[in-house]
Amino acid sequence: MVSADERDGAAKRFGLQRIVSKSDHTLVLSGELDMTAAAALQAVIVSCVQSKPEGLTLDLRGLTFLDSTGLHLILFAQRLCQDKGAEFALIPGPRKVQHVFELAALVTRLPFRELTK
């Protein structure tokens, strides 16, 4: 039997799904994006951008938490894409995650894009 604490811990873990469509990459993030997850995500971002995609999108809808380390990593991804000539976009996360961008005054500086159906 799994305890409530173990279930809560599993929900908090960082998850990453990489989707490649033509020459675009989308990284679907889930769980907590903090310093524990940062190194792994940074390696995937670098790998994606080194493959010279036309664009990189970070889908934040599945995140439950974002701290300053995660925020800096998103800014790193934006700069890396800019340096390599790739388009960069963010799919907004839940209110709790978006609030971090608001506090850092980055909502209008980052390329947030709503999904079209």
C-alpha positions in Angstrom: 0.0 0.0 0.0 1.2 3.5 -0.9 1.1 6.1 1.9 -0.3 9.6 1.4 3.2 11.0 1.9 4.5 8.8 -0.9 1.6 9.9 -3.2 2.3 13.5 -2.4 6.0 13.1 -3.1 5.3 11.5 -6.5 3.0 14.4 -7.5 5.8 16.8 -6.7 8.4 15.2 -8.8 9.5 16.9 -12.0 8.4 15.3 -15.2 9.5 16.1 -18.8 8.1 14.9 -22.1 9.9 15.9 -25.3 7.8 16.2 -28.4 9.5 16.7 -31.8 7.2 17.8 -34.7 9.0 18.5 -38.0 11.7 20.9 -36.9 10.0 22.2 -33.7 10.6 20.9 -30.2 8.1 21.1 -27.4 9.1 20.3 -23.8 6.0 19.4 -21.7 6.9 20.1 -18.1 5.1 18.8 -15.0 5.5 18.8 -11.3 8.0 21.1 -9.6 10.5 23.0 -11.6 13.1 23.9 -8.9 16.8 23.5 -8.3 16.4 19.7 -8.0 15.1 19.5 -11.6 17.2 22.3 -13.2 20.3 20.4 -14.3 18.3 17.7 -16.1 16.1 20.3 -17.8 19.0 22.4 -18.8 20.7 19.4 -20.5 17.6 18.7 -22.5 17.2 22.3 -23.5 20.8 22.5 -24.7 20.4 19.2 -26.6 17.2 20.5 -28.3 18.7 23.8 -29.4 21.9 22.1 -30.6 19.8 20.0 -33.0 19.0 23.4 -34.7 15.2 23.4 -34.4 13.2 26.2 -35.9 11.5 26.6 -32.5 11.4 25.5 -28.9 8.3 25.7 -26.8 8.1 25.1 -23.1 4.6 23.9 -22.0 4.2 25.0 -18.4 0.6 23.8 -18.0 1.5 20.7 -15.9 3.8 22.6 -13.5 2.7 22.8 -9.9 5.6 24.9 -8.7 8.2 27.2 -10.1 11.0 28.9 -8.1 13.7 31.4 -9.1 16.0 28.6 -10.3 13.3 27.5 -12.8 12.7 31.1 -13.8 16.4 31.6 -14.5 16.4 28.3 -16.5 13.5 29.6 -18.7 15.4 32.9 -19.3 18.5 30.8 -20.2 16.4 28.8 -22.7 15.1 32.1 -24.3 18.7 33.5 -24.6 20.0 30.2 -26.0 17.3 30.1 -28.7 17.9 33.8 -29.5 21.6 33.1 -29.9 21.0 30.1 -32.2 18.3 31.8 -34.2 15.5 29.5 -33.0 12.0 30.8 -32.1 11.1 30.5 -28.4 7.7 30.3 -26.8 6.0 29.5 -23.6 2.6 28.0 -23.0 1.3 29.5 -19.8 1.1 27.5 -16.6 -1.5 27.5 -13.9 -2.2 30.7 -12.0 0.3 29.8 -9.2 3.1 29.4 -11.8 2.1 32.5 -13.8 2.2 34.5 -10.6 6.0 34.0 -10.4 6.4 35.6 -13.8 4.2 38.5 -12.7 6.2 39.1 -9.5 9.4 39.1 -11.7 7.8 41.6 -14.2 8.4 39.1 -17.0 4.9 38.5 -18.3 5.2 41.1 -21.1 8.9 40.3 -21.8 8.5 36.6 -22.4 6.7 35.1 -25.5 3.7 33.5 -23.9 1.4 31.8 -26.4 -2.0 30.3 -25.8 -2.8 27.0 -27.5 -5.2 27.2 -30.4 -7.8 24.5 -30.8 
